[in-house]
Amino acid sequence: MRFKLICFSLFLPLAALAQSTQPQPMQNQDAVRQQMFERRKAAEIASHQERIKILQIADACVRSANTPDAFKACEETERNSRKNFREQEHAKKEQMKLQLSQLREQR
């Protein structure tokens, strides 16, 4: 019971503070959310296309490989392409997270 009273006394002022802040108009929030959705969607479509391209290049390379060494080279090239792609995608996602957090701070 004491624990509940302590928690209640700690969180009650925070709840009052949260209610006293003025939120942005809902239309502006919806516009920001829609904009971020469109950006994430476009990034995901581009990601799909790049992965398809990597697979198509690897497929063509494997099909044309006539020796085990040529096949191995195809596999290594594909592996390196995937690794580079993942690194680039990670950097893009981190940038988008940063932009999203900045938009949230502006609210």
KOLFIMAR-809595 format. One line per 10 residues: for each residue x, y, z of N, C-alpha, C. Coordinates in pm, 1 decimal, decimal comma. Example, Ala and Ser with C-alpha at 12.3 -4.5 7.8 and 13.67 -1.06 7.14 Angstrom:
<padrens>
1319,0 -569,0 780,0 1230,0 -450,0 780,0 1320,0 -330,0 780,0  1285,0 -225,0 708,0 1367,0 -106,0 714,0 1290,0 3,0 787,0 .
</padrens>
This chain:
<padrens>
81,9 -119,3 0,0 0,0 0,0 0,0 86,5 126,1 0,0  193,0 123,9 80,7 282,5 238,8 85,3 347,7 262,4 -50,2  383,7 151,2 -113,4 446,0 160,6 -245,1 352,8 228,7 -344,3  226,9 191,4 -340,6 129,3 252,1 -431,4 114,9 401,1 -404,5  113,6 439,5 -278,8 102,2 581,3 -244,9 224,5 659,2 -291,7  340,8 599,6 -274,3 463,9 667,2 -318,2 462,7 683,9 -469,5  428,1 577,1 -540,5 421,4 585,2 -687,7 319,7 689,1 -732,0  203,3 687,0 -667,0 97,6 781,1 -703,1 144,3 924,0 -679,6  211,3 948,4 -567,8 256,0 1083,6 -536,7 368,0 1129,9 -630,4  446,3 1035,5 -683,6 551,9 1071,2 -777,1 498,1 1098,4 -916,9 .
402,7 1018,7 -959,7 355,2 1027,8 -1097,5 240,7 1126,6 -1117,3  172,5 1163,7 -1012,8 62,7 1259,2 -1025,3 110,3 1393,7 -1079,6  220,5 1450,6 -1027,5 267,6 1577,3 -1086,0 310,8 1563,6 -1231,9  369,0 1448,5 -1266,0 408,6 1427,3 -1405,2 287,4 1421,0 -1496,7  182,6 1355,8 -1451,0 60,5 1346,5 -1531,1 -0,3 1485,2 -1551,7  -0,7 1565,6 -1446,4 -54,6 1701,5 -1458,2 28,3 1784,0 -1555,0  159,8 1768,3 -1549,1 248,0 1839,9 -1640,3 223,0 1797,7 -1784,5  206,0 1669,4 -1807,2 181,7 1619,4 -1942,5 51,0 1673,6 -1998,2  -50,7 1687,7 -1913,7 -179,1 1739,1 -1960,0 -173,9 1888,9 -1986,6  -83,7 1959,3 -1918,7 -79,2 2104,3 -1934,2 -6,8 2148,8 -2061,3 .
71,6 2059,7 -2121,4 141,7 2098,7 -2243,5 43,1 2106,9 -2358,6  64,6 2201,7 -2447,1 -25,0 2223,1 -2559,2 19,4 2137,1 -2678,3  -60,3 2039,9 -2722,5 -22,6 1962,1 -2841,0 -43,5 2044,6 -2967,7  31,3 2006,5 -3071,1 12,8 2072,2 -3200,0 -124,4 2034,9 -3254,1  -175,7 2115,5 -3344,0 -301,2 2078,3 -3406,5 -290,4 1941,8 -3473,8  -396,1 1866,6 -3466,3 -396,0 1729,5 -3517,0 -364,7 1723,9 -3666,1  -409,3 1822,1 -3741,5 -383,6 1821,3 -3885,0 -234,8 1825,6 -3914,0  -160,9 1904,1 -3839,5 -16,6 1915,1 -3860,7 50,9 1782,9 -3826,7  9,3 1719,0 -3717,3 66,3 1590,1 -3680,1 37,4 1485,5 -3786,3  -83,8 1486,4 -3837,3 -119,7 1390,3 -3942,1 -35,8 1412,7 -4067,7 .
-10,7 1536,9 -4101,1 69,7 1567,3 -4219,6 213,0 1519,0 -4201,6  267,2 1538,5 -4082,7 403,8 1492,8 -4055,1 409,9 1341,2 -4060,6  311,7 1276,1 -3998,4 307,6 1129,5 -4001,0 295,2 1076,7 -4143,1  211,8 1140,0 -4223,2 193,4 1097,6 -4361,6 323,3 1115,8 -4439,7  391,2 1227,2 -4416,3 517,9 1253,4 -4484,2 621,5 1147,8 -4446,2  632,4 1115,2 -4318,8 728,2 1014,2 -4274,8 691,7 876,5 -4330,9  562,2 845,6 -4335,2 518,8 718,8 -4394,0 560,2 709,9 -4540,1  538,4 817,2 -4615,0 573,0 817,5 -4757,1 723,4 799,4 -4776,3  802,3 861,2 -4690,4 947,9 847,2 -4700,5 991,9 704,2 -4668,3  933,8 645,4 -4563,2 969,0 506,8 -4527,8 927,1 410,7 -4638,2 .
809,9 435,3 -4694,0 759,7 350,0 -4801,6 851,3 357,5 -4923,7  889,5 477,3 -4962,4 978,8 494,8 -5077,4 1114,4 428,4 -5051,7  1164,0 441,2 -4929,7 1292,4 379,1 -4894,9 1282,1 226,9 -4901,9  1171,6 172,6 -4857,8 1154,3 26,6 -4861,2 1142,2 -24,1 -5004,9  1071,7 49,2 -5088,5 1061,0 10,8 -5230,3 1198,8 13,3 -5295,9  1275,9 118,3 -5269,1 1411,3 127,3 -5324,4 1497,9 12,4 -5272,7  1480,4 -23,5 -5147,3 1555,3 -134,4 -5087,9 1522,3 -265,7 -5158,4  1394,1 -288,3 -5183,6 1353,5 -409,5 -5254,8 1417,0 -414,8 -5393,0  1412,5 -303,6 -5464,3 1467,1 -300,0 -5599,9 1617,5 -327,6 -5600,8  1688,3 -272,7 -5502,3 1832,6 -294,5 -5496,2 1864,3 -440,5 -5464,8 .
1787,8 -501,1 -5374,6 1811,1 -642,5 -5343,7 1780,7 -731,0 -5464,1  1675,8 -697,8 -5537,9 1643,5 -772,3 -5659,7 1757,6 -760,0 -5760,1  1810,5 -640,0 -5774,6 1921,1 -615,9 -5867,5 2043,3 -699,8 -5828,7  2076,0 -704,5 -5699,1 2189,3 -785,5 -5652,6 2167,4 -931,9 -5687,8  2045,9 -981,1 -5665,7 2015,3 -1121,3 -5696,3 2021,2 -1149,1 -5846,2  1971,3 -1057,0 -5926,9 1974,6 -1076,7 -6071,5 2117,8 -1081,3 -6123,8  2201,7 -992,8 -6072,8 2342,6 -993,4 -6115,0 2409,4 -1123,0 -6071,6  2383,3 -1164,8 -5948,0 2442,4 -1289,6 -5897,9 2391,9 -1409,7 -5978,1  2263,5 -1408,8 -6012,4 2206,3 -1518,1 -6090,5 2273,7 -1527,8 -6227,2  2290,4 -1414,2 -6293,2 2355,4 -1413,3 -6425,0 2500,2 -1461,6 -6413,9 .
2567,6 -1421,5 -6307,9 2707,1 -1461,8 -6288,7 2716,4 -1613,4 -6266,8  2630,5 -1666,4 -6181,2 2632,4 -1810,7 -6152,1 2599,2 -1890,5 -6277,8  2500,7 -1842,3 -6353,9 2463,0 -1914,0 -6475,7 2577,9 -1918,1 -6576,7  2657,3 -1812,7 -6579,9 2766,3 -1809,1 -6678,0 2896,6 -1871,1 -6624,7  2899,0 -1908,2 -6497,7 3020,9 -1966,9 -6439,9 3044,8 -2106,4 -6498,2  3168,4 -2130,0 -6546,2 3202,8 -2258,8 -6606,2 3300,0 -2339,5 -6520,9  3351,4 -2277,3 -6417,1 3448,0 -2346,3 -6331,0 3412,0 -2321,4 -6184,5  3460,6 -2407,6 -6097,9 3435,8 -2384,4 -5954,5 3491,2 -2250,0 -5906,5  3603,9 -2209,3 -5961,5 3661,1 -2079,7 -5922,7 3572,0 -1963,9 -5967,4  3515,8 -1973,7 -6086,2 3426,0 -1870,2 -6135,6 3299,7 -1863,9 -6048,9 .
3248,1 -1981,2 -6012,6 3130,9 -1987,9 -5925,1 3162,9 -1924,1 -5789,8  3278,8 -1958,0 -5735,7 3321,2 -1902,2 -5607,4 3332,6 -1749,9 -5615,1  3384,1 -1699,9 -5725,8 3395,8 -1554,7 -5745,3 3257,3 -1489,1 -5748,2  3162,4 -1556,2 -5811,0 3024,3 -1504,3 -5814,6 2968,0 -1494,3 -5673,0  2987,6 -1599,8 -5595,8 2936,9 -1602,4 -5459,5 3001,5 -1493,0 -5374,6  3129,6 -1473,1 -5391,8 3198,7 -1369,4 -5315,0 3152,1 -1230,0 -5355,2  3134,0 -1209,7 -5484,0 3084,9 -1080,2 -5531,6 2945,8 -1052,2 -5474,8  2860,3 -1153,0 -5476,2 2726,1 -1135,8 -5420,2 2733,1 -1105,1 -5270,3  2815,9 -1178,3 -5199,5 2830,8 -1156,8 -5055,3 2877,4 -1013,9 -5026,1  2975,9 -966,8 -5101,9 3025,0 -830,0 -5083,7 2918,6 -726,1 -5118,5 .
2842,9 -753,1 -5223,1 2734,8 -660,9 -5261,6 2630,1 -651,5 -5152,0  2593,8 -765,5 -5095,2 2495,4 -766,3 -4986,9 2547,6 -691,9 -4864,7  2674,3 -712,8 -4832,5 2734,0 -646,6 -4716,7 2733,7 -495,4 -4735,3  2778,4 -449,6 -4852,4 2778,9 -305,9 -4881,8 2638,2 -248,3 -4875,6  2543,9 -322,5 -4930,3 2404,4 -278,5 -4928,0 2354,0 -263,9 -4784,9  2381,8 -363,9 -4701,0 2337,3 -358,0 -4560,8 2396,5 -237,0 -4489,4  2523,8 -210,0 -4512,6 2588,6 -94,9 -4449,2 2525,0 36,5 -4494,0  2496,8 47,0 -4622,8 2433,7 168,8 -4674,8 2292,6 184,3 -4619,1  2218,4 73,3 -4613,9 2081,8 78,0 -4561,3 2081,5 116,0 -4413,6  2177,3 62,6 -4340,2 2185,7 96,1 -4198,2 2208,4 246,2 -4180,8 .
2297,8 302,3 -4260,3 2324,8 446,6 -4252,4 2199,8 527,5 -4288,2  2127,7 484,7 -4390,5 2004,4 554,8 -4430,3 1899,8 548,4 -4319,7  1884,3 431,1 -4258,7 1784,6 416,1 -4152,0 1821,2 500,0 -4030,1  1948,4 507,0 -3997,9 1991,5 590,3 -3885,7 1961,7 737,3 -3914,0  1982,9 780,1 -4037,4 1952,3 917,6 -4075,8 1802,8 945,3 -4063,6  1720,1 850,9 -4106,9 1576,0 868,2 -4096,4 1531,8 873,1 -3950,3  1592,7 790,9 -3865,4 1560,1 793,8 -3722,2 1594,7 929,4 -3662,6  1708,4 983,0 -3702,3 1749,8 1114,4 -3653,2 1650,6 1221,4 -3696,3  1610,7 1217,7 -3821,5 1514,2 1315,4 -3871,3 1380,1 1301,3 -3800,1  1338,4 1178,1 -3774,2 1212,6 1154,9 -3705,4 1219,1 1209,6 -3562,7 .
1329,5 1185,3 -3496,4 1341,7 1235,9 -3358,5 1343,4 1389,3 -3357,7  1404,2 1450,5 -3459,6 1403,4 1596,5 -3467,8 1262,5 1648,8 -3490,2  1185,0 1580,6 -3573,9 1046,2 1621,4 -3595,2 966,1 1607,4 -3467,6  989,9 1501,7 -3391,7 917,1 1483,2 -3266,3 953,6 1591,0 -3164,9  1079,2 1633,1 -3163,0 1122,3 1737,7 -3070,6 1058,3 1871,3 -3105,9  1032,1 1893,1 -3232,9 970,1 2019,7 -3275,3 825,6 2029,6 -3230,0  763,9 1915,5 -3203,6 624,3 1916,0 -3160,0 619,4 1959,6 -3020,5 .
</padrens>
